[in-house]
Structure formats: structure tokens, C-alpha cells
Amino acid sequence: MIPPYYSVKEAVFPFNKFPGVDPILGPEMRSTGEVMGVAMTFGEAMLKSQLGAGSRLPTKGTVVITVKNNDKDRAVKIASELVDLGFDVVATKGTAAAIAAAGVPVKVVNKVKDGRPHIADLIKAGEIQLVFTTVDETRTAIADSRYIRTAALANRVTYYTTMAGCEAATEALKHQDDLNVVSLQELHLSLA
């Protein structure tokens, strides 16, 4: 039987206990626990899972998007939805060009390697409230994006490093004003 609700499980990682360590996930990483969000929509279940894991999703502000070439089409859709939700969007040159070509308002920000001010500078200055970043699996690309991830972690800015995560987080942002509490007993009754 398929339940009439969504459940989203989220792993909890203790990255904040290791300052300066690159928080990119690898196969050797172990979570320190898991939380689950349950709701009648995927977006609300995702939001609850993030809240349970201690990830703060902003209600307003600026989102930075920097993605690899294969992810640009999906990033355009995300940027459009973020603007519709009232967020400002900044992106690196290539990502910003794709977003702007679709008619979505975006400002350009430098990659770390392209000079200052760059993404990590904006994060440290408190100008970025959410980070969406994907990178090619090359050693150089991962090293370049390390500064973004560590700056986000050090400044308590929530970040996502996969397109599926970025899309799910965007869906969660749509439900910040309509969270509902449902008891386990009520969920169980809905299965009958």
C-alpha cells in the first residue's frame, strides 16, 4: 500500500565540529543520525526534514547559484521559481548567462578563482542566505568550490551540492508559511 503522504529522510552530519574541513560528501562519510519529515506534500515534508536536521532555509534574501554546464537548464527553472518566491538571485558568469537568457533577473558574481569580490566574500559579508552549487567531478573543480562550501559552513549558510537537492530545497521554500503538524496516530489512520 502506498501511503497518502510523503516522507523525506535526511542524514545529519557534524561538519560544524570540524572547522576548515571541506564538507563535501564522500563514500567514507558517516552521518551522526537521521531525521524525517512527513507531510501531505513533498515540499512540506522536505522542509520538515531540513528543519529537523538543523538546516535553516531562508524566507527572503539572496541565493547564489553556480552549477556545472550539464545542470544549467535545471538551474534556470530553479532561479525562476526563486524569483517568484521573492528571492534575489546571483550567479557565476556562465550560470548567470543561461538564467538571463531565459528572462529571469540575475546578477553576476565572480567565482573564487576569478578575483574579488567573489562568492565566498559575499557569504562572509552576510549577503548570501542560500547556496546552490554543483561541480564537475574533477579534482580542480572540487578544490575551487571548496572555498564556497567552507565559507557557507563557517557562516551558517545552508547549501546544496546536487541538482536534486537544489530542486527539493526550492520546493521546500514554497511551504514555509503553511507547515502543518500531524500526529503519528493521524498518519496511521490515513493508511486505513
Disulfide bonds with the S-S distance in Angstrom:
none
